[in-house]
Amino acid sequence: MIGLLFMAGIAVWLMVVIYLCRRIPRWLGLTRYAKVAGFVLFPILLFLPVADELIGLWQFSRLCEQESVIHLSDDWRKVERAKNVSSDRSERLRWYATRIHEREVKYQDADTKEIF
């Protein structure tokens, strides 16, 4: 069922792209090269929904490579019981095309009360 909905969404987007490829050159006043402009616009408009996902994927993986860091104390293996003492507060990172929030997670040794 979900496959049919997905295919219906693609069909609707294809019809919208065809409509826009015919209309945009007219809206811009291109009479001489309207068909060429439509052919150039077609792959661009068809790719736009996927482009957002690809840009977000690229930026998010780059961010994870740079910022996803785990810091452990030297004696972390001695911890037998741990407790999550993180706050629910997150900070929105700017200058990214997709909304990305950063959050710090802390664990505390339940016996010694030290953050490890």
All heavy atoms as an XYZ file, in Angstrom:
972
protein
N       0.820     -1.194      0.000
C       0.000      0.000      0.000
C       0.861      1.254      0.000
O       0.566      2.207     -0.699
C      -0.920     -0.051      1.225
C      -1.885      1.070      1.286
S      -3.061      0.887     -0.062
C      -4.064      2.284      0.197
N       1.930      1.218      0.810
C       2.781      2.406      0.866
C       3.508      2.619     -0.452
O       3.802      3.747     -0.837
C       3.744      2.340      2.057
C       4.265      3.731      2.385
C       4.919      1.467      1.784
C       4.461      3.939      3.831
N       3.789      1.523     -1.162
C       4.425      1.642     -2.472
C       3.521      2.348     -3.467
O       3.984      3.144     -4.290
N       2.224      2.069     -3.392
C       1.276      2.752     -4.280
C       1.199      4.240     -3.965
O       1.127      5.075     -4.872
C      -0.112      2.112     -4.155
C      -0.233      0.681     -4.680
C      -1.613      0.130     -4.364
C       0.030      0.644     -6.170
N       1.207      4.571     -2.677
C       1.195      5.987     -2.295
C       2.468      6.689     -2.766
O       2.430      7.836     -3.215
C       1.037      6.127     -0.786
C      -0.315      5.724     -0.217
C      -0.278      5.747      1.300
C      -1.400      6.644     -0.738
N       3.595      6.010     -2.642
C       4.861      6.572     -3.098
C       4.839      6.815     -4.604
O       5.247      7.875     -5.083
C       6.006      5.631     -2.710
C       7.358      6.140     -3.071
C       7.928      7.193     -2.382
C       8.083      5.565     -4.110
C       9.173      7.666     -2.708
C       9.332      6.024     -4.439
C       9.875      7.084     -3.741
N       4.323      5.835     -5.351
C       4.244      5.987     -6.809
C       3.255      7.085     -7.188
O       3.490      7.827     -8.152
C       3.867      4.653     -7.441
C       5.007      3.653     -7.367
S       4.626      1.961     -7.876
C       3.629      2.122     -9.287
N       2.163      7.220     -6.440
C       1.202      8.295     -6.701
C       1.852      9.648     -6.441
O       1.638     10.604     -7.200
C      -0.039      8.115     -5.835
N       2.656      9.741     -5.396
C       3.365     10.992     -5.105
C       4.342     11.353     -6.212
O       4.459     12.525     -6.603
N       5.039     10.363     -6.722
C       5.965     10.609     -7.837
C       5.198     11.060     -9.075
O       5.623     11.980     -9.781
C       6.802      9.346     -8.126
C       7.783      9.098     -6.983
C       7.555      9.469     -9.440
C       8.553      7.809     -7.100
N       4.050     10.439     -9.338
C       3.242     10.812    -10.509
C       2.733     12.239    -10.379
O       2.756     13.009    -11.348
C       2.080      9.840    -10.682
N       2.284     12.616     -9.185
C       1.805     13.989     -8.967
C       2.957     14.975     -9.152
O       2.797     16.021     -9.798
C       1.169     14.132     -7.571
C       0.932     15.585     -7.210
C      -0.137     13.353     -7.511
N       4.133     14.657     -8.594
C       5.282     15.555     -8.750
C       5.683     15.676    -10.219
O       6.030     16.755    -10.688
C       6.459     15.091     -7.906
C       7.640     15.996     -8.047
C       8.841     15.698     -8.580
C       7.705     17.382     -7.682
N       9.655     16.792     -8.569
C       8.983     17.851     -8.027
C       6.810     18.263     -7.105
C       9.390     19.146     -7.798
C       7.211     19.576     -6.876
C       8.490     20.004     -7.226
N       5.622     14.579    -10.965
C       5.948     14.617    -12.385
C       4.984     15.531    -13.144
O       5.410     16.311    -14.000
C       5.921     13.205    -12.958
C       6.383     13.040    -14.409
C       7.831     13.480    -14.563
C       6.229     11.601    -14.845
N       3.708     15.474    -12.814
C       2.733     16.357    -13.468
C       2.987     17.821    -13.111
O       2.873     18.703    -13.971
C       1.304     15.945    -13.083
C       0.899     14.621    -13.686
S      -0.823     14.119    -13.454
C      -1.154     14.480    -11.772
N       3.345     18.081    -11.853
C       3.652     19.454    -11.435
C       4.879     19.963    -12.178
O       4.912     21.112    -12.645
C       3.864     19.521     -9.905
C       4.465     20.837     -9.480
C       2.549     19.275     -9.173
N       5.898     19.119    -12.319
C       7.128     19.523    -13.017
C       6.831     19.819    -14.485
O       7.307     20.819    -15.035
C       8.216     18.429    -12.872
C       9.364     18.661    -13.834
C       8.726     18.389    -11.442
N       6.040     18.986    -15.130
C       5.692     19.227    -16.533
C       4.930     20.536    -16.674
O       5.198     21.339    -17.570
C       4.896     18.031    -17.099
C       5.814     16.811    -17.232
C       4.275     18.378    -18.446
C       5.088     15.524    -17.553
N       3.989     20.788    -15.771
C       3.227     22.040    -15.794
C       4.147     23.247    -15.627
O       4.049     24.222    -16.371
C       2.162     22.017    -14.695
C       1.416     23.306    -14.557
C       0.390     23.638    -15.438
C       1.729     24.211    -13.547
C      -0.300     24.825    -15.307
C       1.051     25.397    -13.414
C       0.033     25.714    -14.296
O      -0.645     26.898    -14.170
N       5.057     23.155    -14.654
C       5.967     24.274    -14.407
C       6.943     24.482    -15.562
O       7.301     25.629    -15.873
C       6.734     24.057    -13.103
C       5.923     24.195    -11.818
C       6.774     23.826    -10.616
C       5.372     25.604    -11.673
N       7.374     23.400    -16.199
C       8.292     23.532    -17.337
C       7.619     24.239    -18.510
O       8.295     24.901    -19.300
C       8.799     22.161    -17.772
S      10.012     21.480    -16.644
N       6.333     24.099    -18.631
C       5.608     24.805    -19.696
C       5.310     26.247    -19.318
O       5.294     27.124    -20.170
C       4.303     24.085    -19.999
C       4.510     22.759    -20.676
C       3.206     22.102    -20.969
N       3.398     20.820    -21.643
C       2.450     19.951    -21.849
N       1.216     20.197    -21.446
N       2.715     18.818    -22.455
N       5.048     26.486    -18.042
C       4.616     27.816    -17.600
C       5.756     28.782    -17.294
O       5.648     29.964    -17.578
C       3.742     27.699    -16.353
C       2.406     27.083    -16.611
C       1.594     27.997    -17.469
N       0.239     27.465    -17.611
C      -0.690     28.068    -18.265
N      -0.450     29.207    -18.843
N      -1.878     27.535    -18.358
N       6.816     28.321    -16.679
C       7.882     29.229    -16.245
C       8.486     30.013    -17.405
O       8.677     31.230    -17.286
C       8.961     28.461    -15.435
C       8.387     28.072    -14.075
C      10.222     29.285    -15.264
C       9.310     27.234    -13.210
N       8.796     29.410    -18.561
C       9.316     30.223    -19.664
C       8.321     31.306    -20.113
O       8.726     32.420    -20.442
C       9.556     29.214    -20.785
C       9.790     27.927    -20.076
C       8.884     27.983    -18.886
N       7.030     30.996    -20.079
C       6.030     32.011    -20.438
C       5.975     33.112    -19.399
O       5.824     34.287    -19.734
C       4.650     31.367    -20.566
C       4.539     30.460    -21.761
C       3.155     29.873    -21.842
N       3.124     28.796    -22.836
C       2.170     27.914    -22.935
N       1.128     27.965    -22.125
N       2.229     26.975    -23.848
N       6.062     32.738    -18.123
C       6.040     33.739    -17.064
C       7.248     34.659    -17.145
O       7.179     35.823    -16.790
C       6.004     33.072    -15.694
C       4.719     32.353    -15.403
C       3.502     32.563    -15.969
C       4.547     31.288    -14.477
N       2.574     31.698    -15.448
C       3.188     30.897    -14.524
C       5.391     30.616    -13.608
C       2.680     29.890    -13.732
C       4.867     29.606    -12.823
C       3.533     29.248    -12.886
N       8.371     34.121    -17.608
C       9.582     34.924    -17.746
C       9.639     35.686    -19.065
O      10.555     36.468    -19.296
C      10.825     34.029    -17.621
C      11.038     33.374    -16.269
C      12.245     32.444    -16.316
C      11.208     34.413    -15.181
N       8.677     35.445    -19.935
C       8.625     36.152    -21.209
C       9.540     35.577    -22.266
O       9.871     36.260    -23.231
N       9.958     34.344    -22.119
C      10.808     33.699    -23.119
C       9.915     33.110    -24.205
O       9.233     32.123    -23.983
C      11.652     32.594    -22.492
C      12.616     33.007    -21.391
C      13.261     31.790    -20.771
C      13.690     33.913    -21.957
N       9.920     33.713    -25.354
C       9.091     33.183    -26.438
C       9.930     32.400    -27.437
O       9.488     31.387    -27.958
C       8.368     34.330    -27.173
O       9.334     35.287    -27.606
C       7.366     35.002    -26.251
N      11.115     32.874    -27.685
C      11.946     32.251    -28.699
C      12.533     30.915    -28.236
O      12.597     29.957    -28.989
C      13.064     33.219    -29.089
C      13.854     32.761    -30.256
C      14.794     33.839    -30.699
N      15.544     33.388    -31.857
C      16.532     34.030    -32.383
N      16.881     35.185    -31.877
N      17.170     33.562    -33.412
N      12.986     30.866    -26.979
C      13.648     29.671    -26.455
C      12.826     28.999    -25.355
O      13.361     28.414    -24.432
C      15.030     30.034    -25.901
C      15.957     30.606    -26.938
C      16.292     31.957    -26.944
C      16.490     29.785    -27.910
C      17.136     32.478    -27.898
C      17.346     30.301    -28.873
C      17.659     31.646    -28.866
O      18.493     32.155    -29.803
N      11.525     29.037    -25.459
C      10.649     28.485    -24.421
C      10.816     26.968    -24.299
O      10.869     26.433    -23.187
C       9.199     28.835    -24.713
N      10.908     26.273    -25.422
C      11.046     24.816    -25.359
C      12.407     24.408    -24.806
O      12.515     23.458    -24.029
C      10.838     24.199    -26.736
C       9.391     24.213    -27.157
C       9.186     23.415    -28.399
C       7.700     23.448    -28.753
N       7.372     22.533    -29.820
N      13.454     25.125    -25.192
C      14.796     24.821    -24.680
C      14.830     25.064    -23.178
O      15.375     24.249    -22.417
C      15.859     25.678    -25.405
C      17.232     25.492    -24.774
C      15.890     25.339    -26.879
N      14.242     26.179    -22.744
C      14.207     26.468    -21.307
C      13.414     25.404    -20.560
O      13.783     25.002    -19.443
C      13.598     27.851    -21.073
N      12.328     24.922    -21.151
C      11.542     23.861    -20.523
C      12.338     22.574    -20.387
O      12.267     21.896    -19.361
N      13.108     22.231    -21.414
C      13.935     21.024    -21.354
C      15.062     21.163    -20.318
O      15.442     20.195    -19.686
C      14.535     20.700    -22.720
C      13.560     20.071    -23.658
C      13.265     20.677    -24.869
C      12.924     18.882    -23.339
C      12.355     20.108    -25.745
C      12.017     18.301    -24.203
C      11.728     18.911    -25.410
N      15.579     22.374    -20.163
C      16.627     22.603    -19.163
C      16.032     22.571    -17.757
O      16.629     22.033    -16.827
C      17.349     23.946    -19.431
C      18.254     24.320    -18.288
C      18.124     23.870    -20.739
N      14.842     23.126    -17.609
C      14.203     23.163    -16.298
C      13.741     21.796    -15.818
O      13.685     21.546    -14.616
C      12.985     24.099    -16.340
C      13.253     25.587    -16.235
C      11.982     26.361    -16.480
C      13.825     25.912    -14.873
N      13.388     20.907    -16.744
C      12.808     19.621    -16.367
C      13.680     18.820    -15.397
O      13.215     18.443    -14.320
C      12.471     18.790    -17.613
C      11.800     17.497    -17.297
C      10.446     17.474    -16.981
C      12.509     16.313    -17.296
C       9.820     16.282    -16.675
C      11.890     15.120    -16.992
C      10.538     15.104    -16.677
N      14.951     18.547    -15.708
C      15.743     17.762    -14.740
C      16.006     18.516    -13.440
O      16.096     17.912    -12.369
C      17.045     17.460    -15.481
C      17.102     18.406    -16.601
C      15.706     18.813    -16.929
N      16.104     19.841    -13.536
C      16.346     20.638    -12.325
C      15.152     20.536    -11.383
O      15.298     20.259    -10.196
C      16.652     22.103    -12.692
C      17.967     22.181    -13.454
C      16.697     22.971    -11.444
C      18.253     23.530    -14.072
N      13.958     20.782    -11.900
C      12.760     20.718    -11.069
C      12.473     19.299    -10.595
O      11.998     19.098     -9.477
C      11.552     21.264    -11.836
C      11.567     22.757    -12.149
C      10.371     23.130    -12.997
C      11.612     23.575    -10.879
N      12.747     18.330    -11.423
C      12.499     16.944    -11.049
C      13.407     16.516     -9.896
O      13.017     15.736     -9.036
C      12.728     16.036    -12.263
C      12.211     14.620    -12.172
C      10.693     14.619    -12.042
C      12.618     13.827    -13.399
N      14.602     17.065     -9.836
C      15.598     16.685     -8.844
C      15.473     17.463     -7.533
O      16.042     17.060     -6.519
C      16.999     16.892     -9.443
C      18.114     16.418     -8.579
C      18.284     15.069     -8.315
C      19.011     17.312     -8.030
C      19.322     14.626     -7.513
C      20.052     16.884     -7.238
C      20.206     15.538     -6.978
N      14.725     18.565     -7.511
C      14.672     19.428     -6.328
C      14.280     18.715     -5.032
O      14.918     18.948     -4.005
C      13.734     20.615     -6.575
C      14.358     21.789     -7.303
C      13.333     22.886     -7.504
C      15.555     22.326     -6.568
N      13.262     17.872     -4.987
C      12.940     17.226     -3.707
C      14.061     16.321     -3.197
O      14.273     16.201     -1.995
C      11.698     16.388     -4.015
C      11.119     16.968     -5.237
C      12.264     17.543     -6.004
N      14.791     15.701     -4.090
C      15.886     14.818     -3.691
C      17.114     15.635     -3.303
O      17.879     15.240     -2.426
C      16.221     13.835     -4.834
C      17.355     12.922     -4.474
C      14.985     13.040     -5.205
N      17.290     16.793     -3.920
C      18.459     17.630     -3.647
C      18.491     18.065     -2.183
O      19.553     18.078     -1.559
C      18.464     18.843     -4.568
N      17.334     18.390     -1.613
C      17.279     18.789     -0.218
C      17.756     17.662      0.683
O      18.509     17.880      1.630
C      15.846     19.197      0.139
C      15.707     19.539      1.605
O      16.518     20.336      2.106
O      14.799     18.990      2.256
N      17.334     16.451      0.389
C      17.764     15.300      1.187
C      19.266     15.060      1.051
O      19.941     14.767      2.035
C      16.999     14.044      0.757
C      15.540     14.082      1.069
C      15.268     14.144      2.566
O      16.001     13.494      3.336
O      14.324     14.844      2.945
N      19.783     15.185     -0.156
C      21.216     14.946     -0.364
C      22.070     16.009      0.311
O      23.113     15.706      0.900
C      21.524     14.869     -1.853
C      20.924     13.674     -2.582
C      21.235     13.751     -4.069
C      21.424     12.370     -1.997
N      21.629     17.269      0.238
C      22.376     18.344      0.904
C      22.357     18.141      2.411
O      23.372     18.261      3.087
C      21.797     19.720      0.514
C      22.099     20.013     -0.945
C      22.364     20.821      1.405
C      21.371     21.210     -1.499
N      21.185     17.800      2.960
C      21.083     17.546      4.390
C      21.925     16.360      4.818
O      22.576     16.389      5.871
N      21.932     15.308      4.027
C      22.742     14.134      4.327
C      24.222     14.478      4.349
O      24.958     14.101      5.266
C      22.479     13.029      3.304
C      23.365     11.804      3.388
C      23.004     10.977      4.613
C      23.241     10.977      2.133
N      24.660     15.232      3.356
C      26.073     15.617      3.274
C      26.461     16.488      4.468
O      27.488     16.260      5.109
C      26.324     16.348      1.960
C      27.701     16.903      1.854
C      28.857     16.215      1.666
C      28.072     18.278      1.976
N      29.926     17.071      1.636
C      29.463     18.349      1.826
C      27.360     19.455      2.180
C      30.146     19.546      1.886
C      28.051     20.647      2.232
C      29.427     20.682      2.087
N      25.623     17.488      4.792
C      25.958     18.369      5.905
C      25.919     17.626      7.240
O      26.762     17.847      8.103
C      24.998     19.560      5.943
C      25.266     20.568      4.868
C      24.397     21.801      5.012
O      23.324     21.751      5.598
N      24.859     22.905      4.473
N      24.934     16.746      7.415
C      24.822     16.034      8.677
C      25.974     15.054      8.866
O      26.507     14.920      9.959
C      23.481     15.307      8.754
C      23.166     14.794     10.115
C      22.862     15.665     11.146
C      23.190     13.437     10.377
C      22.572     15.198     12.407
C      22.903     12.953     11.632
C      22.596     13.838     12.653
N      26.383     14.349      7.808
C      27.517     13.443      7.975
C      28.812     14.200      8.232
O      29.635     13.753      9.022
C      27.707     12.493      6.810
O      27.168     12.873      5.671
N      28.969     15.342      7.607
C      30.163     16.154      7.869
C      30.164     16.641      9.320
O      31.187     16.622      9.992
C      30.198     17.337      6.911
C      31.540     18.050      6.912
C      31.529     19.189      5.965
N      30.614     20.192      6.518
C      30.363     21.360      5.973
N      30.911     21.672      4.837
N      29.547     22.203      6.542
N      28.989     17.051      9.796
C      28.875     17.502     11.181
C      29.168     16.369     12.154
O      29.855     16.556     13.156
C      27.466     18.052     11.430
C      27.171     18.511     12.845
C      27.929     19.789     13.147
C      25.691     18.719     13.039
N      28.665     15.182     11.876
C      28.914     14.037     12.759
C      30.398     13.686     12.805
O      30.918     13.313     13.864
C      28.101     12.833     12.310
S      26.354     12.976     12.698
N      31.082     13.781     11.679
C      32.519     13.503     11.664
C      33.283     14.497     12.528
O      34.246     14.146     13.193
C      33.056     13.558     10.242
C      32.656     12.393      9.385
C      33.108     12.568      7.941
O      33.842     13.542      7.641
O      32.716     11.736      7.109
N      32.840     15.758     12.533
C      33.552     16.796     13.266
C      33.162     16.857     14.741
O      34.008     17.064     15.603
C      33.284     18.171     12.639
C      33.808     18.330     11.255
C      33.332     19.607     10.601
O      32.506     20.337     11.148
N      33.827     19.890      9.413
N      31.880     16.702     15.047
C      31.384     17.009     16.383
C      31.002     15.806     17.238
O      30.843     15.944     18.426
C      30.161     17.934     16.275
C      30.462     19.258     15.625
C      31.373     20.135     16.446
O      31.352     20.043     17.689
O      32.134     20.919     15.853
N      30.787     14.668     16.639
C      30.364     13.497     17.416
C      31.585     12.889     18.085
O      32.255     12.020     17.540
C      29.685     12.481     16.510
O      29.266     11.391     17.275
N      31.862     13.350     19.293
C      33.068     12.948     20.003
C      32.658     12.362     21.352
O      31.802     12.894     22.034
C      34.001     14.160     20.223
C      35.247     13.756     20.970
C      34.344     14.809     18.902
N      33.288     11.270     21.715
C      33.027     10.644     23.009
C      34.257     10.853     23.886
O      35.373     10.488     23.505
C      32.744      9.142     22.843
C      31.484      8.942     22.005
C      32.607      8.482     24.199
C      31.200      7.511     21.655
N      34.028     11.473     25.045
C      35.102     11.687     26.012
C      34.830     10.796     27.215
O      33.770     10.874     27.824
C      35.152     13.151     26.480
C      35.423     14.116     25.377
N      36.678     14.302     24.856
C      34.607     14.940     24.682
C      36.625     15.204     23.895
N      35.373     15.601     23.762
N      35.785      9.942     27.559
C      35.664      9.059     28.718
C      36.840      9.313     29.644
O      37.958      9.579     29.196
C      35.661      7.594     28.294
C      34.491      7.127     27.439
C      34.742      5.719     26.928
C      33.209      7.180     28.235
N      36.572      9.210     30.953
C      37.674      9.346     31.894
C      38.543      8.090     31.827
O      38.149      7.067     31.269
C      37.140      9.568     33.310
O      36.434      8.422     33.726
N      39.717      8.186     32.426
C      40.655      7.066     32.358
C      40.146      5.839     33.113
O      40.475      4.708     32.759
C      42.022      7.492     32.921
C      42.663      8.568     32.057
O      42.370      8.603     30.843
O      43.461      9.358     32.590
N      39.366      6.047     34.154
C      38.906      4.928     34.969
C      37.461      4.524     34.662
O      36.747      4.027     35.521
C      39.066      5.266     36.452
C      38.293      6.494     36.849
O      37.816      7.228     35.953
O      38.137      6.722     38.061
N      37.016      4.656     33.451
C      35.635      4.345     33.092
C      35.318      2.863     33.209
O      34.174      2.478     33.403
C      35.306      4.849     31.691
C      36.023      4.140     30.580
C      37.232      4.475     30.059
C      35.586      2.992     29.863
N      37.591      3.610     29.061
C      36.585      2.675     28.915
C      34.464      2.186     29.915
C      36.498      1.605     28.043
C      34.367      1.115     29.042
C      35.379      0.832     28.124
N      36.332      2.013     33.153
C      36.096      0.568     33.251
C      35.776      0.133     34.683
O      35.248     -0.948     34.898
C      37.296     -0.205     32.729
C      37.456     -0.024     31.243
C      38.590     -0.801     30.701
N      38.721     -0.449     29.279
C      39.390     -1.149     28.423
N      40.014     -2.233     28.793
N      39.467     -0.775     27.164
N      36.087      0.962     35.641
C      35.813      0.632     37.038
C      34.359      0.896     37.420
O      33.919      0.466     38.482
C      36.730      1.442     37.960
C      38.196      1.121     37.789
C      39.030      1.997     38.674
C      40.501      1.754     38.419
N      41.342      2.675     39.190
N      33.637      1.589     36.569
C      32.250      1.954     36.876
C      31.362      0.721     36.767
O      31.361      0.027     35.756
C      31.758      3.061     35.907
C      30.296      3.369     36.165
C      32.608      4.300     36.038
N      30.634      0.455     37.846
C      29.725     -0.688     37.855
C      28.281     -0.264     37.614
O      27.511     -0.976     36.990
C      29.836     -1.436     39.187
C      31.190     -2.096     39.370
C      31.295     -2.835     40.686
O      30.267     -3.029     41.356
O      32.427     -3.212     41.040
N      27.912      0.888     38.162
C      26.550      1.404     37.980
C      26.654      2.842     37.489
O      27.429      3.626     38.016
C      25.779      1.373     39.292
C      25.607     -0.026     39.849
C      24.798     -0.045     41.128
N      25.301      0.897     42.111
C      24.512      1.629     42.906
N      23.211      1.538     42.825
N      25.036      2.445     43.795
N      25.863      3.157     36.491
C      25.903      4.498     35.910
C      24.505      5.111     35.923
O      23.496      4.415     35.915
C      26.433      4.453     34.498
N      24.500      6.422     35.909
C      23.244      7.169     35.922
C      23.366      8.301     34.899
O      24.386      8.997     34.850
C      23.017      7.735     37.324
C      21.791      8.576     37.465
C      21.693      9.091     38.895
C      20.548     10.054     39.034
N      20.466     10.618     40.381
N      22.336      8.468     34.096
C      22.327      9.541     33.111
C      21.959     10.842     33.817
O      20.878     10.966     34.392
C      21.312      9.231     32.006
C      21.361     10.221     30.877
O      21.979     11.269     30.966
N      20.696      9.874     29.795
N      22.857     11.827     33.785
C      22.619     13.116     34.444
C      22.575     14.243     33.408
O      22.830     15.398     33.736
C      23.688     13.401     35.525
C      23.528     12.457     36.690
C      25.084     13.339     34.947
N      22.230     13.927     32.189
C      22.183     14.922     31.117
C      20.953     15.800     31.277
O      19.923     15.379     31.793
C      22.113     14.240     29.755
O      23.162     13.339     29.614
N      21.068     17.003     30.797
C      19.898     17.885     30.767
C      19.171     17.679     29.440
O      19.730     17.172     28.480
C      20.327     19.347     30.908
O      21.049     19.750     29.769
N      17.918     18.052     29.402
C      17.125     17.913     28.180
C      17.325     19.090     27.235
O      16.713     19.151     26.177
C      15.634     17.795     28.528
C      15.328     16.467     29.190
O      16.091     15.510     28.956
O      14.339     16.398     29.935
N      18.169     20.013     27.619
C      18.397     21.217     26.823
C      19.231     20.888     25.584
O      20.223     20.172     25.656
C      19.128     22.255     27.667
C      19.227     23.630     27.050
C      19.936     24.564     28.003
N      21.347     24.283     28.090
C      22.264     24.806     27.287
N      21.914     25.638     26.342
N      23.532     24.505     27.425
N      18.801     21.408     24.455
C      19.573     21.238     23.224
C      19.726     22.605     22.567
O      18.922     23.501     22.770
C      18.891     20.257     22.274
O      17.674     20.785     21.833
N      20.765     22.721     21.784
C      21.074     23.992     21.112
C      20.974     23.791     19.606
O      21.511     22.825     19.068
C      22.484     24.434     21.495
C      22.907     25.735     20.870
C      24.320     26.126     21.288
O      24.776     25.676     22.350
O      24.951     26.880     20.540
N      20.288     24.709     18.949
C      20.154     24.615     17.499
C      21.420     25.156     16.847
O      21.869     26.258     17.152
C      18.945     25.408     17.013
C      18.767     25.284     15.518
C      17.427     25.851     15.068
N      17.235     25.568     13.675
C      17.356     26.479     12.708
N      17.646     27.725     13.009
N      17.169     26.148     11.460
N      21.983     24.373     15.959
C      23.177     24.796     15.232
C      22.754     25.623     14.021
O      21.837     25.251     13.300
C      23.987     23.583     14.795
C      24.487     22.684     15.927
C      25.243     21.509     15.358
C      25.352     23.452     16.898
N      23.421     26.708     13.813
C      23.082     27.597     12.700
C      23.972     27.320     11.495
O      24.944     26.613     11.589
C      23.235     29.046     13.137
C      22.277     29.369     14.248
C      22.525     30.733     14.822
N      21.758     30.838     16.045
C      20.909     31.792     16.274
N      20.738     32.744     15.417
N      20.239     31.816     17.398
N      23.603     27.901     10.412
C      24.336     27.827      9.148
C      24.272     26.446      8.514
O      25.197     26.041      7.827
C      25.786     28.291      9.292
C      25.879     29.625      9.938
C      26.348     29.915     11.177
C      25.444     30.875      9.397
N      26.229     31.245     11.437
C      25.685     31.869     10.356
C      24.863     31.243      8.189
C      25.373     33.201     10.147
C      24.562     32.581      7.986
C      24.819     33.530      8.954
N      23.210     25.726      8.757
C      22.971     24.460      8.089
C      21.623     24.522      7.388
O      20.694     25.162      7.875
C      22.986     23.283      9.077
C      24.366     22.997      9.609
C      24.791     23.515     10.823
C      25.256     22.236      8.868
C      26.068     23.267     11.289
C      26.526     21.978      9.332
C      26.933     22.495     10.541
O      28.200     22.248     10.999
N      21.522     23.874      6.242
C      20.283     23.913      5.467
C      19.159     23.181      6.192
O      18.001     23.554      6.083
C      20.504     23.303      4.081
N      19.485     22.148      6.955
C      18.474     21.426      7.725
C      18.612     21.810      9.193
O      19.681     22.239      9.636
C      18.652     19.905      7.583
O      19.957     19.558      8.020
C      18.460     19.470      6.151
N      17.535     21.663      9.946
C      17.567     21.984     11.372
C      18.308     20.881     12.118
O      17.908     19.733     12.087
C      16.160     22.125     11.923
C      15.550     23.456     11.557
C      14.172     23.570     12.129
N      13.290     23.056     11.079
C      12.140     22.494     11.288
N      11.670     22.350     12.484
N      11.416     22.055     10.288
N      19.384     21.259     12.797
C      20.186     20.305     13.552
C      20.323     20.840     14.971
O      20.670     22.003     15.173
C      21.576     20.101     12.916
C      21.434     19.569     11.494
C      22.418     19.158     13.761
C      22.738     19.481     10.738
N      20.054     19.985     15.940
C      20.180     20.345     17.346
C      21.320     19.559     17.967
O      21.490     18.376     17.684
C      18.874     20.054     18.097
C      17.752     20.923     17.667
N      17.463     22.126     18.265
C      16.847     20.784     16.676
C      16.432     22.672     17.670
N      16.036     21.876     16.691
N      22.077     20.222     18.828
C      23.205     19.587     19.501
C      22.866     19.435     20.978
O      22.308     20.337     21.593
C      24.454     20.451     19.339
C      25.680     19.874     19.976
C      26.887     20.770     19.755
O      26.775     21.990     19.965
O      27.930     20.239     19.376
N      23.207     18.283     21.532
C      22.921     18.014     22.930
C      24.095     17.279     23.544
O      24.699     16.412     22.924
C      21.657     17.165     23.033
C      21.173     16.949     24.424
C      19.831     16.273     24.399
N      19.956     14.902     23.972
C      19.587     13.865     24.712
N      19.052     14.052     25.879
N      19.732     12.645     24.263
N      24.429     17.630     24.777
C      25.519     16.976     25.487
C      24.924     15.939     26.440
O      23.975     16.210     27.164
C      26.321     18.009     26.278
C      27.529     17.437     26.958
C      28.335     18.502     27.670
O      27.744     19.497     28.138
O      29.548     18.334     27.776
N      25.506     14.742     26.441
C      25.036     13.656     27.287
C      26.134     13.346     28.313
O      27.297     13.182     27.950
C      24.719     12.391     26.448
C      24.280     11.253     27.339
C      23.669     12.706     25.404
N      25.727     13.290     29.594
C      26.683     13.000     30.666
C      26.194     11.814     31.476
O      25.003     11.684     31.755
C      26.833     14.203     31.599
C      27.499     15.390     30.981
C      27.649     16.489     31.996
C      28.280     17.712     31.364
N      28.439     18.803     32.348
N      27.156     10.965     31.863
C      26.853      9.838     32.725
C      27.667      9.962     34.005
O      28.825     10.374     33.971
C      27.166      8.511     32.040
C      26.198      8.192     30.928
C      26.506      8.479     29.609
C      24.968      7.613     31.211
C      25.615      8.198     28.596
C      24.071      7.324     30.202
C      24.394      7.620     28.901
O      23.508      7.337     27.909
N      27.050      9.595     35.109
C      27.676      9.726     36.422
C      27.782      8.339     37.065
O      26.846      7.539     36.970
C      26.812     10.652     37.273
C      27.319     10.901     38.651
C      26.356     11.762     39.442
O      25.152     11.508     39.432
N      26.868     12.800     40.064
N      28.903      8.101     37.707
C      29.064      6.870     38.461
C      28.128      6.955     39.666
O      28.177      7.897     40.452
C      30.529      6.734     38.928
C      30.828      5.413     39.585
O      29.876      4.731     40.026
O      32.015      5.059     39.683
N      27.249      5.984     39.805
C      26.243      6.026     40.877
C      26.876      5.862     42.260
O      26.303      6.309     43.250
C      25.205      4.941     40.653
N      28.047      5.269     42.355
C      28.699      5.055     43.655
C      29.558      6.236     44.061
O      29.479      6.699     45.194
C      29.540      3.788     43.614
C      28.713      2.546     43.314
O      27.542      2.499     43.777
O      29.215      1.650     42.626
N      30.388      6.757     43.151
C      31.322      7.841     43.490
C      30.802      9.222     43.118
O      31.409     10.213     43.480
C      32.670      7.615     42.790
O      32.470      7.681     41.379
C      33.281      6.288     43.189
N      29.730      9.288     42.387
C      29.114     10.562     41.936
C      30.015     11.358     41.001
O      29.881     12.554     40.861
C      28.708     11.453     43.115
C      27.826     10.784     44.133
C      26.481     10.518     43.584
C      25.565     10.011     44.692
N      24.741      8.924     44.311
N      30.962     10.711     40.353
C      31.852     11.381     39.405
C      31.355     11.185     37.996
O      30.866     10.113     37.631
C      33.274     10.839     39.534
C      33.946     11.166     40.837
C      35.365     10.611     40.880
O      35.931     10.333     39.810
O      35.888     10.469     41.993
N      31.514     12.215     37.183
C      31.152     12.123     35.753
C      32.271     11.379     35.052
O      33.445     11.687     35.204
C      30.991     13.531     35.139
C      29.977     14.369     35.912
C      30.656     13.440     33.660
C      28.558     13.896     35.786
N      31.886     10.390     34.304
C      32.916      9.649     33.558
C      32.659      9.747     32.079
O      33.399      9.341     31.266
C      32.989      8.195     34.020
C      31.807      7.359     33.659
C      31.787      6.642     32.488
C      30.697      7.308     34.489
C      30.694      5.853     32.155
C      29.610      6.529     34.166
C      29.611      5.798     32.998
